[in-house]
Amino acid sequence: MKGRVLAVNTGSTSTKIGFFDGGEKLFEKNLTHSVEELSKYESVMDQDQMRLGTIMDFLSEKGIALESIDIVMARGGLITPIKTGVYWVNDDMKEALREAKEGKHACNLSALIAADIADKVNEARAEKGLAADCGSFIADPPMADEMLPEAKIGGLPEFPRRALFHALNSRAIGRRYAREHETDYNKVTVIVAHLGGGTSVTLHRNGEVIDTNDALGGDGPISPERAGSVPGFPLVEMCFSGKYTKAEVMKKLVGKGGAVGFFGTNNFKSVVDRAAAGDPECKVFIDGYCLSIAKYIGALATDVCGKVDAILITGGIARSEAIIADITSRVSFIAPVKVYPGEDELESLAENGYGILAKEFEIKTYHKEG
């Protein structure tokens, strides 16, 4: 692989960057931002120039010449649902990210910062008489939508199901599985379960994600911090009880649900350890957690009448042998289970960047109005 790739992934309190040369990661850095620093900004969307400055300072400290960067890859933000793949960071995308109609989240900053870095790279290249052809791109944004029409049907016309999942990592895992089995990702059918702070389960067929859950919007399995799908009537009663504000109810679903709701912690390993040590409440909860994921895997298998090549489990929680053993025992009748512990979004971004440089991927154009 030829070229130098800079990958940018903005989180709520940090900005992760990775620098790759010829396919090798030369360094990765988690640039943290203090509460005091972030409190100066009214909105997360106002933090782009501060974070950009932090990245530029770090690149300078590492002795990275701007003109040596060939491409800047960014984590996708919350934008109008589009198909998976790689997209130019164009004016329509930047405007949609700034408007944040789909939600204000730190991930929206990645593409904005990447575009600014690419501009600075091209200025540096022009000054040295080099071609100013460094571009900025996103890959597999979290609201990528290739769901089957029937999979979008909810129980009420007001509540269509939507996709919001770990698109970047789950597609990277699907491609990795295909490479390992000397086949083409566009020719396999796999279910990918991403087990992390949020849980998404996705069905990949012929290179498209045809069904998944809204991992941030109260749909799908239980996770360490999220309730997943909950019964409707009790939720309505809670909303109208007068005990909670709208924000508090939403926080119960995302942030204070799952293990946080039951045990007051998002340290999932501690709950797993307590279960293994014989704590009955933790044991039942972990069993329920595994069952909720297995149920969703089973449900997605029905989309393709059970014709699944493999079930792939990834994410941080996939490091737990006990969790993997439980889920595998429940779903291995559907298809073989393969485990890919952890996640590396910077590596996934770089993989897409090298695919762009090698002209292996079709570069798509984002249109704000769809």
C-alpha positions as CSV (number, residue, x, y, z in Angstrom):
1,M,0.0,0.0,0.0
2,K,1.3,3.4,-1.0
3,G,0.7,6.8,0.6
4,R,0.3,8.5,3.9
5,V,-3.1,8.6,5.6
6,L,-4.2,10.7,8.6
7,A,-7.3,9.4,10.4
8,V,-9.4,11.6,12.7
9,N,-12.0,10.4,15.2
10,T,-13.6,12.9,17.5
11,G,-15.3,11.8,20.7
12,S,-17.0,13.6,23.5
13,T,-13.9,14.4,25.5
14,S,-11.1,13.4,23.2
15,T,-9.8,13.5,19.6
16,K,-8.1,10.4,18.4
17,I,-5.7,10.6,15.5
18,G,-3.7,7.9,13.7
19,F,-1.0,8.4,11.1
20,F,-0.2,5.6,8.6
21,D,2.6,5.3,6.1
22,G,2.5,2.6,3.5
23,G,-0.2,0.8,5.4
24,E,1.8,0.8,8.7
25,K,0.5,2.8,11.7
26,L,3.4,5.0,12.7
27,F,1.6,6.4,15.7
28,E,-1.8,6.8,17.3
29,K,-2.7,9.5,19.8
30,N,-5.7,10.2,22.0
31,L,-5.7,13.9,22.5
32,T,-7.8,14.5,25.6
33,H,-9.8,17.7,26.3
34,S,-10.4,18.7,29.9
35,V,-13.8,19.6,31.2
36,E,-12.6,23.1,31.9
37,E,-11.5,23.5,28.2
38,L,-14.7,22.1,26.8
39,S,-16.9,24.2,29.2
40,K,-15.8,27.3,27.3
41,Y,-18.0,26.3,24.4
42,E,-21.8,26.6,24.4
43,S,-22.1,23.7,22.0
44,V,-20.0,20.8,20.9
45,M,-20.2,22.1,17.4
46,D,-18.2,25.2,18.5
47,Q,-15.2,23.1,19.4
48,D,-13.9,22.4,15.8
49,Q,-11.1,25.1,15.7
50,M,-9.9,24.3,19.2
51,R,-9.6,20.6,18.3
52,L,-8.0,21.4,14.9
53,G,-5.4,23.5,16.7
54,T,-4.6,20.6,19.1
55,I,-4.1,18.2,16.1
56,M,-1.9,20.7,14.2
57,D,0.2,21.3,17.3
58,F,0.7,17.5,17.8
59,L,1.6,16.9,14.1
60,S,4.2,19.7,14.4
61,E,5.6,18.1,17.6
62,K,5.9,14.8,15.8
63,G,7.7,16.4,12.8
64,I,5.0,15.4,10.3
65,A,5.3,17.7,7.2
66,L,1.8,18.6,6.1
67,E,2.7,18.3,2.5
68,S,3.5,14.6,3.0
69,I,-0.1,13.7,3.9
70,D,-2.0,12.2,0.9
71,I,-5.5,11.8,2.3
72,V,-7.4,12.7,5.5
73,M,-10.0,10.2,6.7
74,A,-12.7,11.2,9.2
75,R,-15.3,9.4,11.3
76,G,-18.7,9.9,9.8
77,G,-21.2,12.2,11.6
78,L,-25.0,12.3,12.1
79,I,-26.3,13.3,8.7
80,T,-29.2,12.4,6.4
81,P,-29.2,8.6,6.1
82,I,-27.1,7.5,3.1
83,K,-25.7,4.3,1.8
84,T,-22.5,2.8,3.2
85,G,-19.2,3.6,1.4
86,V,-16.8,6.5,1.1
87,Y,-17.8,10.1,0.5
88,W,-16.1,13.3,-0.2
89,V,-16.4,15.9,2.6
90,N,-18.2,18.5,0.4
91,D,-20.0,21.7,1.2
92,D,-23.4,19.9,1.5
93,M,-22.0,17.5,4.1
94,K,-20.3,20.3,6.1
95,E,-23.5,22.3,6.2
96,A,-25.6,19.3,7.3
97,L,-23.1,18.5,10.1
98,R,-23.1,22.1,11.3
99,E,-26.9,22.2,11.3
100,A,-27.0,19.0,13.3
101,K,-30.6,18.2,12.5
102,E,-30.0,14.5,13.1
103,G,-28.3,15.3,16.5
104,K,-25.4,17.2,18.0
105,H,-22.6,14.8,18.7
106,A,-18.8,15.1,18.8
107,C,-18.6,12.8,15.8
108,N,-20.0,15.6,13.7
109,L,-16.7,17.4,14.1
110,S,-14.5,14.8,12.5
111,A,-15.3,15.6,8.9
112,L,-15.2,19.4,9.5
113,I,-11.8,19.1,11.0
114,A,-10.6,16.7,8.3
115,A,-11.6,19.2,5.6
116,D,-9.7,22.0,7.3
117,I,-6.6,19.8,7.6
118,A,-6.8,18.9,3.9
119,D,-7.0,22.6,3.0
120,K,-3.9,23.3,5.1
121,V,-2.1,20.3,3.5
122,N,-2.9,21.6,0.0
123,E,-1.7,25.1,0.9
124,A,1.6,23.6,2.1
125,R,1.8,21.6,-1.1
126,A,1.2,24.6,-3.3
127,E,3.9,26.5,-1.6
128,K,6.4,23.7,-2.5
129,G,5.2,23.4,-6.0
130,L,3.4,20.1,-5.4
131,A,0.0,19.0,-6.6
132,A,-2.6,20.2,-4.2
133,D,-4.6,17.0,-4.4
134,C,-5.1,16.0,-0.8
135,G,-8.8,15.2,-0.1
136,S,-10.9,14.6,3.0
137,F,-13.4,11.8,3.2
138,I,-15.7,9.9,5.5
139,A,-16.3,6.1,5.5
140,D,-19.4,4.2,6.5
141,P,-21.2,6.8,8.6
142,P,-23.3,5.6,11.6
143,M,-26.6,6.5,10.0
144,A,-25.9,4.6,6.8
145,D,-29.2,3.2,5.5
146,E,-29.6,0.2,3.2
147,M,-32.3,-1.4,5.2
148,L,-34.9,-3.5,3.4
149,P,-38.2,-1.6,3.1
150,E,-40.0,-4.2,5.1
151,A,-37.4,-3.9,7.9
152,K,-38.2,-0.2,8.3
153,I,-41.8,-0.9,9.2
154,G,-42.6,-0.2,12.8
155,G,-45.8,-0.9,14.6
156,L,-47.0,2.6,14.0
157,P,-46.6,4.8,10.9
158,E,-45.2,7.5,13.2
159,F,-42.4,5.2,14.3
160,P,-40.5,3.8,11.4
161,R,-37.4,1.8,12.3
162,R,-34.1,3.5,11.4
163,A,-30.5,2.5,11.1
164,L,-28.0,4.0,13.6
165,F,-25.2,1.5,14.2
166,H,-21.4,0.8,14.3
167,A,-21.2,1.0,10.5
168,L,-17.4,1.6,10.3
169,N,-16.3,-1.2,12.5
170,S,-19.0,-3.8,11.4
171,R,-18.2,-3.4,7.7
172,A,-14.5,-3.5,8.4
173,I,-15.1,-6.8,10.2
174,G,-17.2,-8.1,7.4
175,R,-14.4,-7.4,4.9
176,R,-11.8,-8.9,7.2
177,Y,-13.9,-12.1,7.4
178,A,-14.2,-12.2,3.6
179,R,-10.4,-11.8,3.2
180,E,-9.7,-14.6,5.7
181,H,-11.9,-16.9,3.7
182,E,-10.6,-15.8,0.3
183,T,-13.9,-14.5,-0.9
184,D,-15.5,-11.2,-1.6
185,Y,-17.4,-9.2,1.0
186,N,-19.9,-8.4,-1.8
187,K,-20.6,-12.2,-2.0
188,V,-21.2,-13.2,1.6
189,T,-24.1,-12.9,4.1
190,V,-22.9,-12.3,7.6
191,I,-24.4,-11.1,10.9
192,V,-22.1,-8.8,12.8
193,A,-22.8,-8.1,16.5
194,H,-20.9,-5.1,17.9
195,L,-20.7,-5.4,21.7
196,G,-19.5,-2.2,23.3
197,G,-21.0,0.8,25.3
198,G,-23.7,0.5,22.7
199,T,-24.9,-2.7,21.0
200,S,-25.7,-3.0,17.3
201,V,-26.4,-6.1,15.4
202,T,-26.3,-5.9,11.6
203,L,-27.1,-8.1,8.6
204,H,-24.7,-7.8,5.7
205,R,-25.7,-9.2,2.3
206,N,-23.8,-8.7,-0.9
207,G,-21.9,-5.7,0.5
208,E,-25.0,-3.9,1.9
209,V,-26.3,-3.7,5.5
210,I,-29.9,-4.7,4.9
211,D,-31.2,-4.7,8.5
212,T,-30.0,-3.4,11.9
213,N,-31.1,-1.6,15.0
214,D,-31.1,2.0,16.1
215,A,-28.3,1.6,18.7
216,L,-28.7,5.1,20.0
217,G,-32.4,5.5,19.8
218,G,-33.9,2.9,22.0
219,D,-34.0,-0.1,19.7
220,G,-32.2,-3.5,20.0
221,P,-30.4,-5.5,22.6
222,I,-29.4,-4.4,26.1
223,S,-26.0,-2.7,26.5
224,P,-23.8,-1.5,29.4
225,E,-25.4,2.0,29.2
226,R,-28.5,1.6,27.1
227,A,-31.8,-0.1,27.8
228,G,-32.4,-1.3,24.3
229,S,-36.1,-2.0,23.3
230,V,-38.4,-1.7,26.3
231,P,-42.2,-2.4,26.8
232,G,-44.3,0.5,25.5
233,F,-47.0,0.8,28.2
234,P,-44.6,1.1,31.2
235,L,-42.6,3.6,29.2
236,V,-45.7,5.7,28.6
237,E,-46.6,5.5,32.3
238,M,-43.1,6.7,33.2
239,C,-43.3,9.6,30.7
240,F,-46.6,10.8,32.2
241,S,-45.9,10.1,35.8
242,G,-44.7,13.6,36.5
243,K,-41.6,12.2,38.1
244,Y,-39.3,12.7,35.2
245,T,-38.5,15.4,32.6
246,K,-38.2,14.4,28.9
247,A,-34.5,14.6,29.2
248,E,-34.4,12.3,32.2
249,V,-36.5,9.7,30.5
250,M,-34.3,9.8,27.4
251,K,-31.2,9.5,29.7
252,K,-32.8,6.4,31.3
253,L,-32.9,4.8,27.8
254,V,-29.5,5.9,26.7
255,G,-26.9,6.6,29.4
256,K,-28.5,5.3,32.5
257,G,-30.0,2.1,31.1
258,G,-28.6,-1.4,30.9
259,A,-25.9,-2.2,33.5
260,V,-26.0,1.4,34.7
261,G,-29.7,1.2,35.5
262,F,-29.3,-2.2,37.3
263,F,-26.0,-1.7,39.1
264,G,-25.0,1.9,38.8
265,T,-21.9,1.2,36.7
266,N,-20.9,1.0,33.1
267,N,-17.9,-1.1,34.0
268,F,-19.3,-4.2,32.3
269,K,-16.3,-6.4,33.2
270,S,-17.0,-5.8,36.9
271,V,-20.6,-7.0,36.4
272,V,-19.3,-10.1,34.5
273,D,-16.8,-10.8,37.3
274,R,-19.5,-10.5,40.0
275,A,-21.7,-12.9,38.0
276,A,-18.8,-15.4,37.8
277,A,-18.2,-15.0,41.5
278,G,-21.8,-16.1,42.2
279,D,-23.7,-12.8,42.6
280,P,-27.2,-14.0,41.6
281,E,-28.5,-10.6,40.4
282,C,-25.5,-10.1,38.2
283,K,-25.7,-13.7,36.9
284,V,-29.3,-13.2,35.8
285,F,-28.5,-9.8,34.3
286,I,-25.6,-11.2,32.2
287,D,-27.8,-14.2,31.1
288,G,-30.4,-11.7,30.0
289,Y,-27.9,-9.5,28.2
290,C,-26.6,-12.5,26.3
291,L,-30.1,-13.7,25.5
292,S,-31.1,-10.2,24.2
293,I,-28.2,-10.2,21.7
294,A,-28.8,-13.8,20.7
295,K,-32.5,-13.0,20.1
296,Y,-31.6,-10.2,17.8
297,I,-29.1,-12.3,15.9
298,G,-31.8,-14.9,15.5
299,A,-34.3,-12.3,14.3
300,L,-32.0,-10.9,11.6
301,A,-31.4,-14.5,10.3
302,T,-35.0,-14.7,9.4
303,D,-34.5,-11.8,7.0
304,V,-32.6,-14.2,4.7
305,C,-34.5,-17.4,5.7
306,G,-31.5,-18.5,7.8
307,K,-29.1,-18.5,4.9
308,V,-26.2,-16.9,6.8
309,D,-22.5,-17.7,6.1
310,A,-21.2,-16.6,9.5
311,I,-22.0,-14.7,12.7
312,L,-19.2,-12.3,13.6
313,I,-18.9,-10.9,17.1
314,T,-16.7,-7.8,17.8
315,G,-16.4,-4.9,20.2
316,G,-14.8,-4.5,23.6
317,I,-17.1,-6.9,25.4
318,A,-16.2,-9.6,22.8
319,R,-13.0,-10.0,24.9
320,S,-15.1,-11.8,27.6
321,E,-14.9,-15.6,27.1
322,A,-17.9,-16.1,29.3
323,I,-20.1,-13.7,27.2
324,I,-18.9,-15.3,23.9
325,A,-19.5,-18.8,25.1
326,D,-23.1,-18.0,26.2
327,I,-24.0,-16.2,23.0
328,T,-22.3,-18.8,20.8
329,S,-24.2,-21.6,22.5
330,R,-27.5,-19.9,21.6
331,V,-26.8,-19.0,18.0
332,S,-24.3,-21.4,16.5
333,F,-27.1,-23.5,15.1
334,I,-27.7,-20.7,12.6
335,A,-24.1,-20.4,11.3
336,P,-20.5,-20.7,12.5
337,V,-19.4,-18.0,15.0
338,K,-16.2,-16.1,14.6
339,V,-14.9,-13.6,17.2
340,Y,-13.0,-10.4,16.5
341,P,-12.4,-8.8,20.0
342,G,-12.1,-5.0,20.3
343,E,-12.4,-2.4,17.6
344,D,-10.1,0.0,15.9
345,E,-11.9,2.7,14.1
346,L,-8.6,4.5,13.1
347,E,-7.4,1.3,11.4
348,S,-10.8,1.0,9.7
349,L,-10.6,4.6,8.5
350,A,-7.0,4.0,7.2
351,E,-8.2,0.8,5.4
352,N,-10.8,2.9,3.6
353,G,-8.2,5.6,2.8
354,Y,-5.8,3.2,1.2
355,G,-8.8,1.8,-0.8
356,I,-9.4,5.3,-2.1
357,L,-5.8,5.9,-3.0
358,A,-5.7,2.5,-4.8
359,K,-8.9,3.4,-6.6
360,E,-10.6,0.3,-5.3
361,F,-13.6,2.2,-4.0
362,E,-16.2,4.3,-5.7
363,I,-16.1,7.7,-4.2
364,K,-19.7,8.9,-3.5
365,T,-21.1,12.4,-3.3
366,Y,-23.3,13.5,-0.4
367,H,-26.3,15.6,-1.3
368,K,-27.9,17.3,1.6
369,E,-31.5,16.9,0.3
370,G,-31.0,13.2,-0.4
